[in-house]
Amino acid sequence: MKRNRRTLFRKFFLNLSAFLGFFILFVFIVVAIFAPFIAPPKPNKNPYLMPIVTWNGNPEAPSPEHRFGIAGKRDIFYGVIWGTRTAFQVGIIVTFVSTFIGLVVGSIAGYFGKLFDEILMRVTDVFLAIPFLVAAMVFTTILGTGLDKVMIAMTVFSWMYPARLIRGNILQVKEEQYITAARSLGVSHFFIILRHVLPNSIFPVLIQASMRMGSLVITAASLNFLGIGAPQGYADWGALLNYSRNWMLGGNGEALKYWYMTVFPGTAMVLFVLSWNLVGDALRDFFDPRLRI
């Protein structure tokens, strides 16, 4: 058993894609932790609000003073650095809360079945029938601007995916002999679900959650890009791209003149999503026994 475990860990850490994913993610974590030192905020100001560094409305190219340039009168470098914290905040909170709700709903539906399963899964189907981005846009518009409103809207319309996945896994696990034995011994349903059912069916949900992390950040950035998410000037990659909407095509014969307005926040978004996808793939390869060949 110990030898097999060592072999699995060796295979896991020698996986190039796994190493790359964890390395990129580690870099983002370091940037998020040390954001106050990398891009110091102004005293007595909300650090998540990008300070106005010029009153000139035109973009300014990267310079020693503003390494990534200026967009919307604000420093792109400051927005990219503090936008990393925003990405983690949105991704972790929305993923955790939506996954928890999905686990509760899916566990009740899968374990008890019958009427519970029918009602809860039909409610889940109704939510699944609503386009996620459109629903989040409408709900955010109703609630008003603010990052907390964005996270509430995304949570309301993203719990269904872990719920469906955990339900399917529990339908298989609950027929195992050790579950039947626990029931015959009079063990409570709550203890059976918590002690026996979830530990043997939750790993696919956790892997899915890690891979959803990046897509949720992209959704939040999309809402901020459209101007219906975080307030004006909030440090977010989507908000930075919003400032570049009128400058993406550049000037006459200068299509790439304002490349820095989209390249830096766009690259941060791509790498963040890539890191979570690679981490999710690595976790799937590690935990899925069918791939341990």
ABEGO torsion letter per residue (X at the ends): XAAAAAAAAAAAAABAAAAAAAAAAAAAAAAAAAAAAABBBBBGBBAABBBBABABABBBBBBAABAAEBBGGBBAAAAAAAAAAAAAAAAAAAAAAAAAAAAAAAAAAAAAEEAAAAAAAAAAAAAAABBAAAAAAAAAAAAEBEAAAAAAAAAAAAAAAAAAAAAAAAAAAAABAAAAAAAAAGBBAAAAAAAAAAAAAAAAAAAAAAAAAAAAAAAAAAAAAAGABBBBGBBBAAAAAAAAAAAAAEBBGBAAAAAAAAAAAAAAAAAAAAAAAAAAAAAAAAABAAABX
